[in-house]
Amino acid sequence: MHEYLKLENISKRYDDKIAVDDLSLSVPKGSIYGVIGPNGAGKTTTIRMIMDIIAPDSGKVLINGQNAVADFKNKVGYLPEERGLYKKMTLEEIISLLAEIKGCSRNFINERIPIWLDKMSLGEYRKKKVEELSKGMQQKLQFVTTLIHEPELIILDELFSGLDPLNIELIKNILLEEKRRGTTILFSTHVMEQAEKLCDYICLINKGKKVLDGRLAEIKSRFGRNTVHLETEGDISFVRSLPGVEKVTEFNNYLELKLNETADSRAILKEIADRLMVRRFEMLTPSLYSIFIDIARVDPDELTRKEPAL
């Protein structure tokens, strides 16, 4: 595994609050890596230290095993959580300006602008001012300015916030294209479904501390295959009291059941099917959402002292 980005024991304190506490992680080249955690966990502070917007109080940020050199930011596409564009400029003007800052030639910019605007369904707005766009369109425009210079590393802070499902799908597919091109992608989110669908690797941080990291598939398998995904109709309240059901995570007509070691899954299925219409009953690894909920409720110091037992 070739590490493109590595954090070595970085920490950041603001007065008496520790925002990031001795955090280390390794992002393999050409992977999609998710930094996940609750609001206020330290995700944005971590990203700002990677981008050298703020300096860590201790620790190192390494690119290809070396301290970042002066032109590092020209190789990065960074989309911060707080969006901002010059509203009086046209779309092509703002894209050109930000691409020139990244060192792109005029010929390259002129060639790439129509390709990207068409890809993002913004072609007809090329001569429009930013202030004339909807909020969602402005987010797509800022995404274009993040990728226009073909960066080696893409860093996205809460990328999908405020986007509708169609645009989420569009951007997801573009990120997968970038991964196939060999681009390294790091993004932060507190929405577990996004991370589960996109990430090869994740790092869960809580209260500034790393509590879980690694390849996503391996993390999920580590927590066992004692989870049932259940889709049904009707009153599901009785499921919580069935023998062997340890925990229920409810999503309206969809349930995620955590079973204990002595549970008889066939008996549980029969009991539910006798009382409700069952559309799906499947034994799987737990969802990242379920893992996140359980771990985020625990003191990070406890999790670093012992392996989580869900």
C-alpha positions as CSV (number, residue, x, y, z in Angstrom):
1,M,0.0,0.0,0.0
2,H,1.5,3.3,-1.1
3,E,0.6,6.1,1.3
4,Y,-0.1,9.4,-0.4
5,L,-1.2,11.3,2.7
6,K,-0.1,10.5,6.2
7,L,-0.9,12.3,9.5
8,E,1.5,11.5,12.4
9,N,0.2,12.3,15.9
10,I,-1.3,15.7,15.0
11,S,-2.9,17.7,17.8
12,K,-4.7,21.1,18.0
13,R,-5.9,23.0,21.0
14,Y,-8.0,26.1,21.2
15,D,-7.6,27.6,24.7
16,D,-8.8,24.9,27.1
17,K,-10.5,22.8,24.3
18,I,-8.7,20.0,22.5
19,A,-10.1,19.9,19.0
20,V,-7.8,17.1,17.7
21,D,-5.9,14.8,20.0
22,D,-2.8,12.9,18.8
23,L,-4.5,11.8,15.5
24,S,-2.6,9.5,13.1
25,L,-4.0,8.1,9.8
26,S,-2.7,6.9,6.5
27,V,-4.5,7.5,3.2
28,P,-3.5,5.1,0.4
29,K,-2.9,6.6,-3.1
30,G,-5.9,6.2,-5.4
31,S,-8.4,5.4,-2.6
32,I,-11.5,7.1,-1.2
33,Y,-11.0,7.8,2.5
34,G,-13.7,9.0,4.8
35,V,-13.1,11.0,8.0
36,I,-16.3,10.4,9.9
37,G,-17.7,11.5,13.2
38,P,-20.3,13.5,15.1
39,N,-20.6,17.3,14.6
40,G,-17.8,18.9,16.5
41,A,-15.6,15.8,16.5
42,G,-12.6,17.5,14.9
43,K,-13.1,16.7,11.3
44,T,-12.9,20.2,9.9
45,T,-10.0,21.1,12.1
46,T,-8.1,18.0,10.8
47,I,-8.7,19.0,7.2
48,R,-7.6,22.6,7.9
49,M,-4.3,21.3,9.3
50,I,-3.8,19.1,6.2
51,M,-4.4,22.2,4.0
52,D,-2.0,24.3,6.2
53,I,-4.8,26.8,6.9
54,I,-4.0,26.3,10.6
55,A,-0.8,24.7,11.9
56,P,-0.9,21.7,14.3
57,D,0.4,22.3,17.8
58,S,2.3,19.0,17.4
59,G,2.7,16.2,14.8
60,K,3.3,16.1,11.1
61,V,1.4,16.1,7.8
62,L,3.3,14.2,5.2
63,I,2.7,13.9,1.4
64,N,4.4,11.0,-0.2
65,G,6.5,10.6,2.9
66,Q,7.8,14.2,2.8
67,N,6.7,17.5,4.4
68,A,4.5,19.4,2.0
69,V,6.5,21.7,-0.4
70,A,5.4,25.1,-1.4
71,D,3.5,24.1,-4.5
72,F,1.5,21.3,-2.7
73,K,-1.7,23.3,-2.8
74,N,-1.6,23.4,-6.6
75,K,-1.9,19.6,-6.6
76,V,-4.9,19.7,-4.2
77,G,-8.6,20.3,-4.9
78,Y,-10.1,21.6,-1.7
79,L,-13.8,22.2,-1.1
80,P,-14.4,23.7,2.4
81,E,-17.6,23.3,4.4
82,E,-18.2,27.0,4.3
83,R,-18.8,27.7,0.6
84,G,-17.9,31.0,-1.0
85,L,-17.8,32.4,-4.5
86,Y,-17.5,35.9,-6.0
87,K,-21.2,36.5,-6.8
88,K,-20.8,39.3,-9.4
89,M,-18.5,37.1,-11.6
90,T,-19.8,34.9,-14.3
91,L,-19.4,31.1,-14.1
92,E,-16.6,31.1,-16.7
93,E,-14.9,34.0,-15.0
94,I,-14.8,32.4,-11.6
95,I,-13.6,29.1,-13.0
96,S,-10.9,30.8,-15.0
97,L,-9.7,32.8,-12.0
98,L,-9.4,29.9,-9.6
99,A,-7.8,27.6,-12.3
100,E,-5.2,30.3,-13.0
101,I,-4.4,30.5,-9.3
102,K,-3.7,26.7,-9.5
103,G,-1.3,27.3,-12.3
104,C,-3.4,26.2,-15.3
105,S,-2.7,27.6,-18.8
106,R,-5.3,29.7,-20.6
107,N,-5.6,27.0,-23.4
108,F,-6.2,24.3,-20.8
109,I,-8.8,26.3,-19.0
110,N,-10.7,27.2,-22.2
111,E,-10.7,23.6,-23.2
112,R,-11.9,22.3,-19.8
113,I,-14.6,24.8,-19.0
114,P,-17.3,23.6,-21.4
115,I,-16.5,20.0,-20.6
116,W,-17.1,20.5,-16.9
117,L,-20.1,22.8,-17.2
118,D,-21.8,20.3,-19.5
119,K,-20.9,17.5,-17.1
120,M,-22.6,19.4,-14.2
121,S,-25.6,20.5,-16.3
122,L,-24.5,24.1,-16.1
123,G,-23.5,24.7,-19.7
124,E,-26.4,27.1,-20.4
125,Y,-25.4,29.3,-17.5
126,R,-21.8,29.9,-18.6
127,K,-22.3,33.7,-19.0
128,K,-24.6,34.0,-16.0
129,K,-23.4,35.6,-12.8
130,V,-22.9,33.4,-9.7
131,E,-25.6,35.3,-7.9
132,E,-28.2,34.2,-10.5
133,L,-27.7,30.5,-9.6
134,S,-29.7,28.6,-7.1
135,K,-27.8,27.4,-4.0
136,G,-27.5,23.9,-5.4
137,M,-26.1,25.2,-8.7
138,Q,-23.6,27.2,-6.8
139,Q,-22.5,24.1,-4.9
140,K,-22.0,22.3,-8.2
141,L,-20.0,25.3,-9.6
142,Q,-17.7,25.2,-6.6
143,F,-17.2,21.5,-7.1
144,V,-16.1,22.3,-10.7
145,T,-13.6,24.9,-9.4
146,T,-12.3,22.2,-7.0
147,L,-11.5,19.7,-9.8
148,I,-10.9,21.9,-12.9
149,H,-7.0,21.7,-12.5
150,E,-7.0,17.8,-12.3
151,P,-5.6,17.6,-8.7
152,E,-3.7,14.6,-7.4
153,L,-5.6,14.9,-4.1
154,I,-9.2,16.0,-3.6
155,I,-10.3,17.1,-0.1
156,L,-14.0,17.6,0.5
157,D,-15.5,18.8,3.8
158,E,-19.2,17.8,4.1
159,L,-19.5,17.7,0.3
160,F,-23.1,16.6,0.0
161,S,-24.7,19.0,2.4
162,G,-27.7,20.7,0.7
163,L,-27.6,18.7,-2.5
164,D,-30.7,16.8,-3.9
165,P,-30.5,13.1,-4.7
166,L,-29.9,13.6,-8.4
167,N,-26.9,15.9,-7.8
168,I,-25.6,13.6,-5.1
169,E,-25.6,10.7,-7.6
170,L,-23.9,12.9,-10.2
171,I,-21.1,14.0,-7.9
172,K,-20.7,10.4,-6.6
173,N,-20.2,9.1,-10.1
174,I,-17.6,11.8,-10.8
175,L,-15.7,10.9,-7.7
176,L,-15.6,7.3,-8.8
177,E,-14.3,8.4,-12.1
178,E,-11.6,10.3,-10.4
179,K,-10.7,7.3,-8.3
180,R,-10.3,5.2,-11.4
181,R,-8.0,7.9,-12.8
182,G,-5.8,7.4,-9.8
183,T,-6.8,10.4,-7.8
184,T,-6.7,10.2,-4.0
185,I,-9.9,11.4,-2.3
186,L,-10.5,12.4,1.3
187,F,-13.8,13.6,2.5
188,S,-15.4,14.3,5.8
189,T,-19.0,13.6,6.7
190,H,-21.3,12.8,9.6
191,V,-23.8,11.1,7.3
192,M,-22.8,7.4,7.5
193,E,-24.8,6.3,4.4
194,Q,-22.5,8.5,2.2
195,A,-19.3,7.0,3.7
196,E,-20.6,3.4,3.4
197,K,-21.4,3.8,-0.2
198,L,-18.2,5.6,-1.3
199,C,-15.3,4.8,1.0
200,D,-12.6,2.2,0.7
201,Y,-11.2,3.3,4.1
202,I,-12.6,5.2,7.0
203,C,-11.4,6.9,10.2
204,L,-14.0,7.5,12.9
205,I,-13.1,10.3,15.3
206,N,-15.0,11.4,18.4
207,K,-14.1,14.3,20.7
208,G,-10.9,14.8,18.7
209,K,-9.7,11.2,19.2
210,K,-9.4,8.4,16.7
211,V,-11.5,5.5,17.8
212,L,-11.6,3.3,14.7
213,D,-9.9,3.2,11.3
214,G,-9.0,0.9,8.5
215,R,-10.5,-0.7,5.4
216,L,-14.2,-0.4,5.5
217,A,-15.0,-4.0,4.6
218,E,-12.6,-5.2,7.3
219,I,-14.1,-2.9,10.0
220,K,-17.6,-4.1,9.2
221,S,-16.6,-7.8,9.3
222,R,-14.8,-7.2,12.6
223,F,-18.2,-6.5,14.2
224,G,-19.6,-9.8,13.1
225,R,-22.4,-11.1,11.0
226,N,-25.0,-11.1,13.7
227,T,-27.1,-8.3,12.2
228,V,-30.5,-8.8,10.4
229,H,-31.7,-6.3,7.9
230,L,-35.5,-6.5,8.0
231,E,-38.1,-4.8,5.8
232,T,-41.7,-5.2,6.8
233,E,-45.1,-3.5,7.2
234,G,-47.2,-2.9,10.3
235,D,-46.6,-2.4,14.0
236,I,-43.0,-3.5,14.7
237,S,-42.8,-2.6,18.3
238,F,-43.0,-6.2,19.5
239,V,-39.7,-7.1,17.7
240,R,-37.7,-5.5,20.5
241,S,-38.9,-8.1,23.0
242,L,-38.2,-11.2,20.9
243,P,-35.8,-13.7,22.4
244,G,-32.3,-13.1,21.1
245,V,-32.8,-9.6,19.8
246,E,-30.3,-7.4,21.6
247,K,-30.8,-4.1,19.9
248,V,-33.1,-2.6,17.2
249,T,-32.3,0.4,15.0
250,E,-35.5,1.6,13.4
251,F,-36.0,3.4,10.1
252,N,-39.8,3.5,9.7
253,N,-40.5,0.2,7.8
254,Y,-36.9,-0.9,7.8
255,L,-35.1,-2.4,10.8
256,E,-31.6,-3.4,11.7
257,L,-31.6,-6.0,14.4
258,K,-28.5,-7.0,16.4
259,L,-28.8,-10.5,17.7
260,N,-27.0,-12.1,20.6
261,E,-24.9,-15.2,20.3
262,T,-27.7,-17.6,21.4
263,A,-30.3,-16.1,19.0
264,D,-32.3,-18.4,16.7
265,S,-32.7,-16.4,13.5
266,R,-35.2,-18.8,12.0
267,A,-37.4,-18.6,15.1
268,I,-37.2,-14.8,15.0
269,L,-38.2,-14.8,11.3
270,K,-41.1,-17.2,11.9
271,E,-42.4,-15.0,14.8
272,I,-42.2,-11.9,12.7
273,A,-43.7,-13.5,9.6
274,D,-46.6,-14.8,11.6
275,R,-47.6,-11.3,12.5
276,L,-46.4,-9.1,9.7
277,M,-45.7,-9.0,6.0
278,V,-41.9,-9.5,5.6
279,R,-40.3,-8.2,2.4
280,R,-36.7,-8.8,3.4
281,F,-34.9,-10.8,6.1
282,E,-31.2,-10.9,5.6
283,M,-28.2,-11.7,7.8
284,L,-25.4,-9.2,7.1
285,T,-22.6,-7.3,8.7
286,P,-23.8,-4.3,10.6
287,S,-24.2,-1.0,8.8
288,L,-21.7,1.8,9.3
289,Y,-24.6,3.8,10.7
290,S,-25.1,1.2,13.5
291,I,-21.4,0.9,14.3
292,F,-21.1,4.7,14.4
293,I,-24.1,5.2,16.7
294,D,-22.8,2.6,19.2
295,I,-19.2,3.9,19.2
296,A,-20.1,7.6,19.2
297,R,-22.0,7.1,22.5
298,V,-18.9,5.8,24.2
299,D,-16.1,7.8,25.7
300,P,-13.2,7.7,23.2
301,D,-10.7,6.9,26.1
302,E,-12.6,3.7,26.7
303,L,-12.5,2.8,23.1
304,T,-8.8,3.3,22.8
305,R,-8.2,1.0,25.8
306,K,-10.2,-1.9,24.5
307,E,-11.6,-3.3,21.3
308,P,-15.3,-2.2,20.8
309,A,-17.7,-5.0,21.5
310,L,-21.0,-4.4,19.8
